[in-house]
Amino acid sequence: MGREWLLSMLIVALGGLALQTLAWLPQSDSCGARGDEVERRAWRRLWYPVVPALWVAAWLGGWTLTESDPVRDRLGVWALYIAWAPFAAVFGRAAVRAAWALLRPTPDSAVATIGFIHPHTVFSPFLAKQLDETELGAALAHERAHALHRDPLRIWLAQLLTDLQWPWPSAQLRLQTWLVALELARDEEARETGVDGEDLAAAVLASVRFLRGLPPEGRTPFSGTAFAHAALVGHSRVLRERVSRLLAPLPQAPRGGTPGLPSFEAMALMLVPLLLIAVILGVVYGGHVMHSLLELTS
């Protein structure tokens, strides 16, 4: 069997097994004094089930660096395909949904941040007419916070990670918990720039009233297949909590991290050394381990 084709099958089968094994991890608690702390914790928990799968893929990549092409072991092809097929179906479903989230037209919404490389805000002129100057500025400050952290890209990645763990309901709960925490964190970040919490709460409530008049596909941007954008209003069940936090005094604890993309930077600092170690171990020990594994399928 060709080395690259075998590698892709093993990554899907073994990586999928690792994902499905850890997908049952519970979602993080959405309670906390500060939204940014809760958001970082929920973001990391989204990635926990994925790290072993990435490690397996890196280890297999290290093995292929020293493996001949084609692989000479006598393989039980049907056994490999049987192990590969269910995980390939999950991976294929995730890929289709990720592509659809990118290609489908953006539904009507009140205000949202779109774009991966250069995020920008789209604002309904009909909603803008319903807001006064301070409320409009509050809504834009919230969206600028989304753009600063490239949240459309992060939302798309989070949905992709969740789809790779289908059909576990705990994976979807982790996604929803993070989306809630994301909105609370961006509310706080907007208020730290001088926005009044009451103005932002008024903008959120005005957006809810505006969305009631839109078709169903434009009302809840985080239901079903995730859209590649971040919106002022998330899931309806968090509305009461958001408004309560906005009307309460802003927590004064110092914010952690640095401006920009601390979540991506922290994830890279954790993943890159682990993946390099996996590649090295694959180069050194991959041949012995994989030949023994492949013999079991022959």
C-alpha positions as CSV (number, residue, x, y, z in Angstrom):
1,M,0.0,0.0,0.0
2,G,1.2,3.5,-0.8
3,R,2.8,5.2,2.2
4,E,0.9,8.5,1.9
5,W,-2.5,6.7,1.5
6,L,-1.7,4.5,4.5
7,L,-0.7,7.5,6.5
8,S,-3.9,9.3,5.8
9,M,-6.0,6.2,6.8
10,L,-4.1,5.8,10.0
11,I,-4.4,9.4,10.9
12,V,-8.2,9.3,10.4
13,A,-8.5,5.9,12.2
14,L,-6.2,6.4,15.2
15,G,-6.8,10.2,15.5
16,G,-10.5,9.6,15.3
17,L,-10.3,7.0,18.0
18,A,-8.4,9.4,20.2
19,L,-11.0,12.1,19.6
20,Q,-14.0,9.9,20.3
21,T,-12.4,8.5,23.4
22,L,-11.9,11.9,25.0
23,A,-15.0,13.6,23.6
24,W,-17.0,12.8,26.8
25,L,-15.0,15.3,28.8
26,P,-17.4,17.6,30.6
27,Q,-17.9,21.2,29.7
28,S,-16.3,23.9,31.8
29,D,-18.2,25.9,34.3
30,S,-19.5,29.2,32.8
31,C,-19.5,30.9,36.2
32,G,-16.8,33.3,37.3
33,A,-16.0,36.8,38.4
34,R,-14.6,37.8,35.1
35,G,-15.7,36.8,31.6
36,D,-12.2,36.8,30.1
37,E,-11.0,34.2,32.7
38,V,-14.0,32.0,32.0
39,E,-13.6,32.4,28.2
40,R,-9.9,31.3,28.3
41,R,-10.8,28.3,30.5
42,A,-13.6,27.3,28.1
43,W,-11.4,27.8,25.0
44,R,-8.7,25.5,26.4
45,R,-11.3,22.8,27.3
46,L,-12.4,22.9,23.6
47,W,-8.9,21.8,22.6
48,Y,-8.2,19.1,25.2
49,P,-9.8,16.2,23.3
50,V,-8.0,17.3,20.1
51,V,-4.4,17.4,21.4
52,P,-4.0,13.6,21.6
53,A,-5.3,13.3,18.0
54,L,-2.8,15.9,16.8
55,W,0.0,14.1,18.7
56,V,-0.9,10.8,17.0
57,A,-0.9,12.5,13.6
58,A,2.6,14.1,14.3
59,W,3.9,10.7,15.5
60,L,2.7,9.0,12.3
61,G,4.2,11.8,10.3
62,G,7.6,11.1,12.0
63,W,7.2,7.4,11.1
64,T,6.7,8.1,7.4
65,L,9.9,10.0,7.3
66,T,11.8,6.7,7.7
67,E,9.3,4.3,6.0
68,S,9.8,3.0,2.5
69,D,7.2,3.6,-0.2
70,P,5.2,1.5,-0.8
71,V,5.0,0.0,2.7
72,R,6.2,-3.6,2.3
73,D,4.3,-5.3,5.1
74,R,1.5,-7.6,4.1
75,L,-1.6,-5.7,5.1
76,G,-5.1,-6.8,6.0
77,V,-6.7,-4.1,3.8
78,W,-10.2,-4.9,4.7
79,A,-9.5,-4.7,8.4
80,L,-7.9,-1.3,7.9
81,Y,-10.9,-0.1,5.9
82,I,-13.4,-1.3,8.5
83,A,-11.5,0.5,11.2
84,W,-11.1,3.6,9.0
85,A,-14.6,4.0,7.6
86,P,-16.7,5.2,10.6
87,F,-14.1,7.9,11.6
88,A,-13.7,8.9,7.9
89,A,-17.5,9.5,7.9
90,V,-17.2,11.8,10.9
91,F,-14.2,13.6,9.4
92,G,-16.1,14.0,6.1
93,R,-19.2,15.4,7.8
94,A,-17.0,17.9,9.7
95,A,-15.3,19.0,6.5
96,V,-18.5,19.5,4.6
97,R,-20.0,21.6,7.5
98,A,-16.9,23.7,7.8
99,A,-16.9,24.4,4.0
100,W,-20.6,25.2,4.1
101,A,-20.1,27.7,7.0
102,L,-17.5,29.5,4.8
103,L,-19.5,29.4,1.5
104,R,-23.1,30.0,2.6
105,P,-24.4,33.5,2.4
106,T,-24.3,35.4,5.6
107,P,-27.9,35.6,6.9
108,D,-29.4,38.9,7.9
109,S,-28.4,39.9,11.4
110,A,-28.4,43.0,13.6
111,V,-24.6,43.5,13.9
112,A,-21.8,41.1,13.4
113,T,-18.0,40.8,12.8
114,I,-17.0,38.8,9.8
115,G,-13.8,37.9,8.1
116,F,-10.9,35.7,9.1
117,I,-7.8,37.6,7.9
118,H,-9.2,41.2,8.3
119,P,-12.3,41.0,10.4
120,H,-14.7,43.8,10.0
121,T,-18.2,44.8,11.3
122,V,-21.4,44.7,9.4
123,F,-24.3,46.7,10.9
124,S,-27.9,46.7,9.9
125,P,-28.9,50.3,9.0
126,F,-32.4,49.5,10.3
127,L,-31.0,48.6,13.7
128,A,-28.7,51.7,13.7
129,K,-31.8,54.0,13.3
130,Q,-33.2,52.5,16.5
131,L,-30.1,53.3,18.6
132,D,-28.8,56.6,19.9
133,E,-25.2,57.6,19.5
134,T,-23.9,56.1,22.8
135,E,-25.7,52.8,22.2
136,L,-24.4,52.6,18.7
137,G,-20.9,53.3,19.9
138,A,-21.3,50.6,22.6
139,A,-22.3,48.0,20.0
140,L,-19.4,48.9,17.8
141,A,-16.9,48.7,20.7
142,H,-18.2,45.1,21.4
143,E,-17.6,44.2,17.7
144,R,-14.2,45.8,17.7
145,A,-13.2,43.5,20.6
146,H,-14.4,40.5,18.5
147,A,-12.3,41.7,15.6
148,L,-9.2,42.3,17.8
149,H,-9.2,38.7,18.8
150,R,-10.2,37.3,15.4
151,D,-13.2,35.7,16.9
152,P,-14.8,34.7,13.5
153,L,-11.8,32.4,12.9
154,R,-12.0,31.1,16.4
155,I,-15.7,30.4,16.1
156,W,-15.2,28.5,12.9
157,L,-12.3,26.4,14.4
158,A,-14.4,25.7,17.5
159,Q,-17.3,24.4,15.4
160,L,-14.9,22.3,13.4
161,L,-13.4,20.8,16.5
162,T,-16.9,20.1,17.9
163,D,-18.0,18.4,14.6
164,L,-14.9,16.1,14.7
165,Q,-16.3,14.8,18.0
166,W,-19.8,14.1,16.7
167,P,-22.2,12.7,18.0
168,W,-21.1,13.3,21.6
169,P,-23.4,15.9,23.3
170,S,-20.7,16.9,25.7
171,A,-18.7,18.4,22.8
172,Q,-21.6,20.6,21.8
173,L,-22.1,21.7,25.4
174,R,-18.4,22.7,25.5
175,L,-18.9,24.8,22.4
176,Q,-22.0,26.5,23.7
177,T,-20.3,27.2,27.0
178,W,-17.4,28.9,25.2
179,L,-19.7,30.9,23.0
180,V,-21.5,32.2,26.1
181,A,-18.2,33.1,27.8
182,L,-17.0,34.7,24.6
183,E,-19.8,37.2,24.6
184,L,-19.4,38.0,28.3
185,A,-15.6,38.6,27.8
186,R,-16.2,40.9,24.8
187,D,-18.8,42.9,26.8
188,E,-16.2,43.4,29.5
189,E,-13.5,44.4,27.1
190,A,-15.8,47.0,25.5
191,R,-16.6,48.4,28.9
192,E,-12.9,48.7,29.7
193,T,-12.5,51.1,26.8
194,G,-15.0,53.5,28.5
195,V,-18.4,52.1,27.2
196,D,-21.2,52.4,29.7
197,G,-22.7,49.0,30.6
198,E,-26.3,50.4,30.4
199,D,-25.7,51.6,26.8
200,L,-24.4,48.2,25.8
201,A,-27.3,46.4,27.5
202,A,-29.7,48.7,25.6
203,A,-28.0,47.8,22.3
204,V,-28.2,44.1,23.1
205,L,-31.9,44.4,23.9
206,A,-32.5,46.4,20.8
207,S,-30.8,43.8,18.8
208,V,-33.0,41.1,20.3
209,R,-36.1,43.0,19.3
210,F,-34.7,43.6,15.8
211,L,-33.9,39.9,15.4
212,R,-37.4,38.9,16.2
213,G,-38.6,40.4,13.0
214,L,-36.0,38.4,10.9
215,P,-36.5,35.0,9.3
216,P,-35.5,32.1,11.6
217,E,-32.1,31.5,9.9
218,G,-31.0,35.0,10.9
219,R,-32.0,34.9,14.5
220,T,-29.5,32.7,16.3
221,P,-26.1,32.8,14.6
222,F,-24.7,30.0,16.8
223,S,-27.3,27.3,16.2
224,G,-26.9,24.4,13.7
225,T,-23.8,24.9,11.5
226,A,-21.9,27.8,12.9
227,F,-21.6,30.9,10.8
228,A,-18.1,32.3,10.2
229,H,-18.9,35.5,12.2
230,A,-19.3,36.8,15.7
231,A,-22.4,38.6,16.6
232,L,-23.5,41.0,19.3
233,V,-26.3,38.7,20.4
234,G,-25.5,35.0,21.0
235,H,-27.8,32.3,22.3
236,S,-31.1,33.6,23.8
237,R,-30.7,31.8,27.1
238,V,-27.7,34.0,28.1
239,L,-29.6,37.2,27.6
240,R,-30.6,37.6,31.3
241,E,-27.1,36.9,32.5
242,R,-25.5,39.3,30.0
243,V,-27.8,42.1,30.9
244,S,-27.3,41.5,34.7
245,R,-23.5,41.6,34.2
246,L,-23.7,44.7,32.1
247,L,-25.7,46.6,34.8
248,A,-23.4,45.4,37.6
249,P,-20.1,47.1,38.3
250,L,-17.2,46.0,36.1
251,P,-14.9,43.6,37.9
252,Q,-11.6,45.3,38.6
253,A,-9.3,42.3,38.7
254,P,-6.3,42.8,36.3
255,R,-6.8,41.2,32.9
256,G,-4.3,38.4,32.0
257,G,-2.5,38.0,28.7
258,T,-1.5,40.6,26.1
259,P,-3.5,42.3,23.4
260,G,-4.0,40.5,20.2
261,L,-4.5,36.8,20.2
262,P,-3.4,35.4,23.6
263,S,-5.5,32.3,23.2
264,F,-3.8,31.3,19.9
265,E,-0.4,32.2,21.3
266,A,-0.9,30.1,24.4
267,M,-2.2,27.2,22.4
268,A,0.8,27.4,20.1
269,L,3.3,27.5,23.0
270,M,1.7,24.3,24.4
271,L,1.2,22.4,21.1
272,V,4.4,23.0,19.1
273,P,6.8,21.4,21.6
274,L,4.5,18.4,22.1
275,L,4.2,17.9,18.3
276,L,7.9,18.2,17.8
277,I,8.5,15.5,20.4
278,A,5.9,13.3,18.7
279,V,7.6,13.7,15.3
280,I,11.0,12.7,16.9
281,L,9.5,9.7,18.6
282,G,7.9,8.7,15.4
283,V,11.2,8.9,13.6
284,V,13.0,6.9,16.3
285,Y,10.5,4.3,17.3
286,G,7.8,4.5,14.6
287,G,9.1,1.7,12.4
288,H,9.2,-0.9,15.1
289,V,5.8,0.0,16.5
290,M,4.0,0.3,13.2
291,H,5.4,-2.9,11.7
292,S,4.1,-4.8,14.8
293,L,0.8,-3.0,14.5
294,L,0.5,-3.7,10.8
295,E,1.3,-7.4,11.3
296,L,-1.8,-7.6,13.5
297,T,-4.0,-6.6,10.6
298,S,-2.4,-9.1,8.1
